[in-house]
Amino acid sequence: MLGMFGVRACSGMLGFRTVTHVRTLQSFPGITVAQIDEEVAKLLELKARLGGDDGKHQFVLKTAKGTRDYSPKQMAIREKVFNIIINCFKRHGAETIDTPVFELKETLTGKYGEDSKLIYDLKDQGGELLSLRYDLTVPFARYLAMHKITNIKRYHIAKVYRRDNPAMTRGRYREFYQCDFDIAGQYDAMIPDAECLKIVHEILSELDLGDFYIKVNDRRILDGMFAVCGVPDDKFRTICSTVDKLDKVPWEDVKKEMVNEKGLSEEAADQIGAYVSMQGGTDLAERLLQDHKLSQSKQACAGLSDIKLLFSYLQLFQVTDKVVFDLSLARGLDYYTGVIYEAVLTQAGVAPVTSEAQNGPMAEESVSVGSVAGGGRYDGLVGMFDPKGRKVPCVGVSIGIERIFSIMEQKAVASAQKVRTTEVQVMVASAQKNLLEERLKLVTELWNAGIKAEVMHKKNPKLLSQLQHCEESGIPLVAILGEQELKDGVVKLRVVATREEVDISRADLIGEIRRRT
């Protein structure tokens, strides 16, 4: 136990070590600002527990674990990403909804398999047991059942919450945005499913994050595979959750969990291992339909037939070059009933071959950066909420927006590109003193005409400081007023990048600004 002197000494040393630690971290090549911030937060938290320099407990200004603040530059990047995604959703005819950030606890319970332990429960507030939403899919299903909606194409962008171990440098948080697109209604097989995959392809292509591929599978194929491999019915979901870890850990570890923790026989695990190593395209689906074991399962055959149909539509949508049929894809959530898919970014410039079945993990073909989108078909979820159990078939996709933000931020830093944080088109400036009223009159004219304009909040600002503000903020034009300009009824319009100046009549100014911006 440290005495008071020990606490003070330790606290003082921590202040010194924090600075030293930061300098040491900064010297490492490739270390990010987010990683340094994370290390500093840990040291400050330790210092707070030990007490400040005077031995008293000190309040540390920090964000909660697994959350972060966003600077104007980071928000500008976010807005750009959101705009690309929303434009894509609207291009495909989607409308938007919103739901409460918290739901009744029973609404969320039993929908997420082993991930249910990650749900944030709230304290009892007046008789209702509540939880923060874990995703946007279950609230959507509740919304459909509650409002008796049987047909909708919707998107929803909002924050969700998971009591997870955050890995903030990899875009994993406890509070984060999800961007969901879903199609609900009775339609012919695989047409809406194919459109969801087309949407993923469009968004990732337009964001230009790097090379990617989209893995597809079907829950019915997985369940049929588990059945013919000898997995007991009551272990289907738990074994499925274990298979879902194959993108993070090697097969040996997955097999060990199946056998040692889940109680599966080694023989059954080996049979599953032979299947989940397969990757390919339509030809693999055809081969598996002839497989002497898997063809014994009716549901597996139904899933394989739908995979073939899906690929025929994807061919028409011109996206098959990025799609691979992968039997290792499981997606651990309980509510999926049919086709499932996941988009993965790769560091290498080559995605895996999809025309032939591949043996061995895809990681040997290309280095995986991580999943950036996922989804699938969930035909039974709405029926869980409907009093009469009426089902509304649904299929959807969720874009992993936080990981995309992390990649976009890293790209912006690496390219040293200047990120504009405002959309101001013109700065109203004055070249002489005592022209505040004239500046305010002109900026009002511009605002009333819908021009994005700014004026410095000083009576007599120096022209140089006004021009410097434009250069720093990326404002392209300056409308300069002086006594001579006022007499002549003109405004001097300056192009910040080239420093070119031209006199424009007051009547033509708005049109000229629009033309130039």
C-alpha positions in Angstrom: 0.0 0.0 0.0 1.4 3.4 -1.0 1.5 6.1 1.6 0.5 9.7 0.8 4.1 10.5 -0.2 4.1 7.4 -2.5 0.8 8.4 -4.1 2.1 12.0 -4.7 5.4 10.7 -6.1 3.8 8.2 -8.3 1.2 10.8 -9.6 4.0 13.2 -10.4 6.0 10.6 -12.1 3.0 9.7 -14.2 2.8 13.3 -15.5 6.4 13.0 -16.6 5.9 9.5 -18.0 2.8 10.6 -20.0 4.9 13.1 -21.9 7.8 10.7 -22.4 5.4 7.9 -23.4 3.8 10.1 -26.1 7.2 11.2 -27.4 8.2 7.5 -27.6 5.0 6.5 -29.4 5.4 9.4 -31.9 8.8 8.0 -32.8 7.3 4.7 -34.0 6.7 4.5 -37.8 3.0 3.9 -38.7 1.5 4.8 -35.3 -1.8 6.6 -35.7 -3.2 9.6 -33.7 -6.0 7.4 -32.5 -3.6 4.8 -31.0 -1.7 7.6 -29.2 -4.9 9.0 -27.8 -5.9 5.6 -26.6 -2.6 5.2 -24.7 -2.8 8.7 -23.2 -6.4 8.0 -22.0 -5.1 4.9 -20.2 -2.4 6.8 -18.4 -4.7 9.7 -17.4 -7.2 7.2 -16.0 -4.5 5.6 -13.9 -3.4 9.1 -12.7 -6.9 9.9 -11.7 -7.2 6.7 -9.7 -3.9 7.4 -7.9 -4.8 11.1 -7.3 -3.3 14.4 -8.5 -0.1 16.1 -7.5 -1.8 17.2 -4.2 -2.9 13.7 -3.4 -6.6 14.4 -4.1 -8.8 12.6 -6.6 -8.9 14.5 -9.9 -11.6 14.6 -12.5 -10.3 13.5 -15.9 -11.9 15.0 -19.0 -12.2 12.1 -21.4 -14.8 10.3 -23.5 -16.3 7.0 -22.2 -14.6 3.8 -23.2 -15.4 2.8 -26.8 -16.6 6.3 -27.8 -14.9 9.3 -29.4 -15.4 12.9 -30.4 -15.2 14.0 -34.1 -13.4 17.1 -35.3 -14.8 19.3 -38.1 -12.3 17.6 -40.6 -13.5 14.1 -39.5 -17.1 15.2 -39.8 -16.5 16.5 -43.3 -15.2 13.1 -44.3 -18.2 11.5 -42.6 -20.7 13.7 -44.5 -19.0 12.8 -47.8 -19.4 9.1 -47.0 -23.0 9.5 -45.9 -23.9 11.4 -49.0 -22.5 8.7 -51.3 -24.4 6.0 -49.4 -27.7 7.9 -49.1 -27.6 8.8 -52.8 -27.1 5.1 -53.6 -30.1 4.1 -51.4 -32.3 6.8 -53.0 -31.2 5.7 -56.5 -32.6 2.3 -55.7 -36.0 3.8 -54.6 -35.6 3.6 -50.8 -37.5 5.8 -48.3 -36.2 6.4 -44.7 -37.6 5.9 -41.2 -36.4 6.4 -37.7 -37.0 4.4 -34.5 -36.2 5.1 -30.7 -32.6 4.7 -29.6 -33.9 2.3 -26.8 -36.4 -0.5 -27.0 -38.3 -2.7 -24.5 -35.7 -5.3 -23.4 -38.0 -8.2 -24.5 -38.0 -6.8 -28.0 -34.3 -7.4 -28.3 -33.9 -10.5 -26.2 -33.3 -13.8 -28.0 -32.6 -12.3 -31.4 -28.8 -12.2 -31.5 -27.6 -15.6 -30.3 -24.3 -15.5 -28.3 -24.0 -11.7 -29.0 -27.0 -11.0 -26.7 -24.6 -10.5 -23.8 -23.4 -7.4 -25.6 -26.7 -5.6 -25.2 -26.7 -2.5 -23.0 -29.5 -2.8 -20.4 -30.9 0.5 -18.8 -32.0 0.9 -15.2 -35.7 0.4 -14.5 -37.4 3.7 -15.3 -41.0 3.6 -14.1 -41.8 0.0 -14.7 -40.4 -0.6 -18.2 -37.3 -2.7 -18.7 -35.4 -1.1 -21.5 -32.2 -1.7 -23.5 -30.2 0.4 -26.0 -30.7 -0.9 -29.6 -28.0 -3.4 -30.7 -28.7 -3.0 -34.4 -31.3 -1.4 -36.7 -32.8 -4.7 -38.0 -34.7 -5.9 -35.0 -36.3 -2.4 -34.4 -37.2 -2.4 -38.1 -39.0 -5.8 -37.8 -40.8 -4.5 -34.7 -41.8 -1.4 -36.6 -43.2 -3.5 -39.5 -45.3 -5.7 -37.1 -46.5 -2.8 -35.0 -47.7 -0.7 -38.0 -48.9 -3.8 -40.0 -46.6 -2.9 -42.9 -46.1 -5.8 -45.4 -44.2 -4.0 -48.2 -41.5 -1.3 -48.0 -38.0 -0.6 -49.3 -36.3 1.5 -46.6 -33.0 2.8 -45.4 -32.1 3.9 -41.8 -28.9 5.6 -40.6 -28.5 5.9 -36.9 -26.3 5.0 -33.9 -26.4 1.6 -32.2 -24.7 0.4 -29.0 -22.8 -2.7 -28.0 -21.0 -3.6 -24.8 -18.1 -4.9 -26.7 -14.3 -4.8 -26.1 -13.5 -1.8 -28.3 -10.7 -1.8 -30.9 -10.9 1.9 -31.8 -8.0 1.9 -34.2 -9.8 -0.8 -36.3 -13.1 1.1 -36.3 -14.8 -1.0 -33.5 -16.6 1.1 -30.9 -19.3 0.7 -28.3 -21.3 3.5 -29.9 -21.3 3.6 -33.7 -23.4 4.3 -36.7 -25.1 1.7 -38.9 -26.4 2.3 -42.4 -29.1 -0.2 -43.3 -31.0 -0.9 -46.5 -33.8 -3.5 -46.4 -36.5 -4.7 -48.7 -39.6 -6.2 -47.1 -42.4 -8.0 -49.0 -43.4 -11.0 -51.0 -41.3 -11.1 -54.1 -39.9 -13.7 -56.5 -36.8 -15.5 -55.2 -33.4 -13.8 -55.2 -34.4 -10.7 -57.1 -34.3 -8.4 -54.0 -31.4 -10.3 -52.6 -29.4 -9.6 -55.8 -30.3 -5.9 -55.6 -28.9 -5.7 -52.1 -25.6 -7.1 -53.3 -25.6 -4.7 -56.3 -26.0 -1.8 -53.7 -23.0 -3.0 -51.7 -21.0 -3.2 -55.0 -22.0 0.3 -56.0 -21.2 1.9 -52.6 -17.8 0.3 -52.2 -16.8 1.1 -55.8 -17.8 4.7 -55.5 -16.1 5.1 -52.1 -12.9 3.8 -53.8 -11.5 2.3 -50.6 -9.5 -0.4 -52.4 -10.1 -3.8 -53.7 -12.9 -5.8 -52.2 -14.9 -9.0 -52.7 -18.4 -10.1 -51.4 -18.8 -13.6 -49.8 -22.2 -15.2 -50.1 -23.7 -18.3 -48.5 -27.1 -19.6 -47.3 -28.2 -20.5 -43.8 -30.1 -23.5 -45.2 -26.9 -24.8 -46.8 -25.1 -24.4 -43.4 -28.0 -26.2 -41.5 -28.1 -29.0 -44.1 -24.3 -29.3 -43.9 -24.4 -29.5 -40.0 -27.2 -32.2 -40.3 -25.3 -34.4 -42.7 -22.1 -34.0 -40.7 -23.8 -35.3 -37.5 -24.3 -32.1 -35.6 -27.3 -32.5 -33.1 -30.2 -30.1 -33.9 -29.9 -28.3 -30.6 -26.3 -27.4 -31.4 -26.9 -25.9 -34.9 -26.9 -22.2 -33.7 -24.0 -22.5 -31.3 -21.8 -24.4 -33.9 -22.8 -21.7 -36.5 -21.5 -19.0 -34.1 -18.2 -20.9 -33.9 -17.9 -21.2 -37.7 -18.5 -17.5 -37.9 -15.1 -16.9 -36.3 -13.3 -18.4 -39.2 -12.5 -15.0 -40.7 -10.7 -14.1 -37.5 -9.0 -17.3 -36.2 -7.5 -20.4 -38.0 -9.5 -23.6 -38.5 -7.5 -25.4 -35.8 -8.8 -23.0 -33.1 -12.4 -23.2 -34.5 -12.2 -27.0 -34.4 -10.8 -26.9 -30.9 -13.8 -24.8 -29.7 -16.3 -27.1 -31.4 -14.9 -30.2 -29.8 -13.6 -29.0 -26.4 -16.2 -26.3 -25.6 -19.3 -27.2 -27.7 -19.0 -31.0 -27.2 -19.0 -31.9 -30.9 -17.3 -35.1 -32.0 -14.0 -34.8 -33.7 -15.3 -36.7 -36.8 -18.2 -34.3 -37.2 -15.8 -31.3 -36.9 -13.5 -32.7 -39.5 -16.4 -33.2 -41.9 -17.5 -29.6 -41.4 -13.9 -28.5 -42.0 -13.8 -30.2 -45.4 -16.9 -28.2 -46.5 -16.1 -24.8 -45.0 -12.8 -24.7 -46.9 -14.7 -24.6 -50.2 -15.0 -21.4 -52.2 -16.2 -20.7 -55.8 -19.1 -19.6 -57.9 -22.1 -21.2 -59.7 -20.0 -24.2 -60.6 -19.4 -25.0 -56.9 -23.2 -24.8 -56.2 -23.7 -27.3 -59.1 -21.0 -29.6 -57.7 -22.5 -29.5 -54.2 -25.9 -30.4 -55.6 -24.3 -33.6 -56.8 -22.4 -34.2 -53.5 -23.6 -37.6 -52.2 -23.9 -36.4 -48.6 -25.1 -32.8 -48.9 -27.7 -33.7 -51.6 -29.5 -35.8 -48.9 -30.6 -32.5 -47.2 -33.6 -30.9 -48.8 -33.0 -27.5 -47.2 -29.3 -27.6 -48.4 -30.5 -28.3 -52.0 -33.0 -25.5 -51.8 -30.3 -23.1 -50.7 -27.9 -24.3 -53.4 -30.6 -23.8 -56.1 -31.1 -20.3 -54.8 -27.4 -19.6 -54.9 -27.4 -20.6 -58.6 -30.4 -18.3 -59.3 -28.7 -15.5 -57.3 -25.5 -15.7 -59.5 -27.7 -15.6 -62.7 -29.2 -12.2 -61.5 -25.8 -10.9 -60.3 -24.5 -11.7 -63.8 -27.2 -9.4 -65.2 -26.3 -6.7 -62.6 -22.6 -7.0 -63.7 -21.2 -7.7 -60.3 -20.1 -11.4 -60.4 -16.4 -10.4 -60.7 -16.6 -9.4 -57.0 -18.8 -12.1 -55.6 -17.6 -15.5 -54.2 -19.7 -18.4 -52.9 -17.9 -19.2 -49.6 -19.1 -22.1 -47.4 -17.2 -20.7 -44.3 -19.5 -17.6 -44.2 -21.9 -18.1 -41.2 -22.9 -14.7 -39.7 -23.7 -15.5 -36.1 -27.0 -13.7 -35.7 -29.9 -16.0 -35.0 -32.5 -14.3 -37.2 -31.1 -15.2 -40.7 -33.1 -17.8 -42.6 -31.7 -17.8 -46.2 -29.0 -16.1 -48.2 -26.2 -14.3 -46.2 -23.4 -12.1 -47.4 -20.4 -10.1 -46.3 -18.2 -7.6 -48.1 -14.5 -7.7 -47.2 -11.7 -5.2 -48.1 -8.4 -6.6 -49.2 -4.9 -5.0 -49.0 -3.7 -6.9 -52.0 -4.9 -5.7 -55.4 -6.3 -9.1 -56.4 -9.6 -10.6 -55.1 -9.9 -14.4 -54.9 -10.8 -16.4 -58.0 -14.5 -17.2 -58.1 -14.8 -19.5 -61.2 -13.4 -22.6 -59.5 -13.8 -24.1 -56.0 -10.8 -23.1 -53.9 -9.2 -25.2 -51.2 -7.7 -23.5 -48.2 -8.4 -20.2 -46.6 -9.0 -17.1 -48.7 -6.3 -15.3 -46.7 -3.7 -17.1 -48.8 -5.0 -15.4 -51.9 -5.2 -11.9 -50.5 -4.6 -10.1 -47.2 -8.0 -9.3 -45.5 -8.5 -5.8 -44.0 -11.9 -6.7 -42.6 -15.6 -6.8 -43.1 -17.2 -3.5 -44.3 -20.7 -4.7 -45.0 -23.0 -7.6 -44.2 -26.5 -8.8 -44.3 -28.9 -11.5 -45.5 -32.5 -12.8 -45.6 -34.6 -12.9 -42.4 -38.1 -14.1 -43.2 -39.1 -15.1 -39.7 -38.2 -12.0 -37.6 -41.3 -9.9 -38.2 -43.5 -12.9 -37.4 -41.9 -13.0 -33.9 -43.5 -9.6 -33.1 -46.8 -10.1 -34.9 -49.6 -11.3 -32.5 -50.9 -13.7 -35.2 -47.4 -14.7 -36.2 -47.8 -13.3 -39.8 -44.5 -13.4 -41.6 -43.1 -10.6 -43.8 -40.2 -11.8 -45.9 -37.2 -9.4 -45.5 -33.7 -9.1 -46.9 -31.2 -6.3 -46.2 -27.7 -5.1 -45.9 -25.8 -3.1 -43.2 -22.8 -0.9 -44.3 -20.0 -1.0 -41.7 -19.7 2.7 -41.7 -17.2 3.1 -38.8 -14.5 0.9 -40.4 -15.1 2.8 -43.7 -14.6 6.2 -41.8 -11.4 4.9 -40.3 -10.0 3.9 -43.7 -11.1 7.2 -45.3 -9.5 9.2 -42.4 -6.2 7.2 -42.9 -6.3 7.9 -46.6 -6.8 11.6 -46.1 -3.8 11.7 -43.7 -1.6 9.7 -46.0 -2.4 11.8 -49.0 -2.0 15.1 -47.0 -5.1 16.3 -48.9 -6.7 19.5 -47.5 -10.2 18.7 -46.2 -12.7 21.6 -46.3 -14.9 21.7 -43.2 -17.3 24.4 -44.5 -19.1 25.0 -47.8 -18.7 28.8 -47.8 -18.5 30.1 -51.4 -17.5 33.7 -50.8 -16.1 35.9 -48.0 -17.4 39.5 -47.8 -14.4 41.6 -46.9 -13.5 45.3 -46.7 -10.3 47.1 -47.7 -10.8 50.1 -45.5 -12.2 51.0 -42.0 -15.8 51.9 -41.1 -17.4 49.7 -43.7 -19.1 47.2 -41.3 -22.6 48.3 -42.3 -21.9 47.9 -46.0 -20.4 44.4 -45.4 -23.4 43.4 -43.4 -25.8 44.7 -46.1 -23.9 42.8 -48.9 -23.7 39.5 -46.9 -27.4 39.8 -46.2 -28.1 40.1 -50.0 -26.0 37.0 -50.6 -27.6 34.9 -47.9 -31.1 35.9 -49.1 -30.1 34.7 -52.6 -29.0 31.3 -51.2 -25.3 32.0 -51.5 -23.1 30.5 -48.8 -21.3 33.5 -47.5 -19.3 34.6 -44.4 -18.2 37.9 -42.9 -15.6 38.5 -40.2 -17.1 39.5 -36.8 -15.0 42.6 -36.3 -15.8 46.2 -37.1 -12.5 47.0 -38.8 -10.7 43.8 -39.7 -7.4 44.0 -41.6 -7.7 42.9 -45.3 -4.7 40.6 -44.9 -6.3 38.7 -42.0 -9.6 38.3 -44.0 -7.7 36.9 -47.0 -5.6 34.6 -44.8 -8.9 33.2 -43.3 -10.1 32.4 -46.9 -6.9 30.5 -47.7 -6.9 28.6 -44.4 -10.6 27.7 -44.8 -10.5 26.9 -48.5 -13.1 29.7 -49.4 -12.7 30.2 -53.1 -13.9 33.8 -53.6 -13.6 37.1 -51.7 -16.1 40.0 -52.4 -14.1 43.1 -51.4 -15.7 46.4 -50.7 -13.9 49.8 -50.6 -15.0 53.4 -50.8 -14.2 53.5 -54.5 -16.2 50.3 -55.2 -19.2 51.8 -53.3 -19.1 55.0 -55.4 -18.8 53.0 -58.7 -21.6 50.5 -57.7 -19.3 47.5 -58.1 -17.7 44.8 -55.9 -14.1 43.6 -56.4 -14.3 39.8 -56.7 -11.0 38.1 -55.9 -10.2 34.4 -56.8 -8.2 33.2 -53.7 -6.3 30.5 -55.6 -5.0 32.7 -58.4 -5.3 36.1 -56.8 -7.0 37.4 -59.9 -9.3 40.3 -59.3 -12.2 41.7 -61.3 -14.8 44.4 -60.8 -18.4 43.1 -61.0 -21.5 45.3 -60.9 -23.6 44.8 -57.8 -26.5 43.6 -59.9 -24.4 40.9 -61.5 -22.5 39.7 -58.4 -24.9 36.9 -57.4 -24.9 35.4 -60.9 -21.1 35.6 -61.2 -20.5 33.9 -57.8 -22.9 31.1 -58.8 -21.1 30.7 -62.2 -17.7 30.5 -60.6 -18.6 28.1 -57.7 
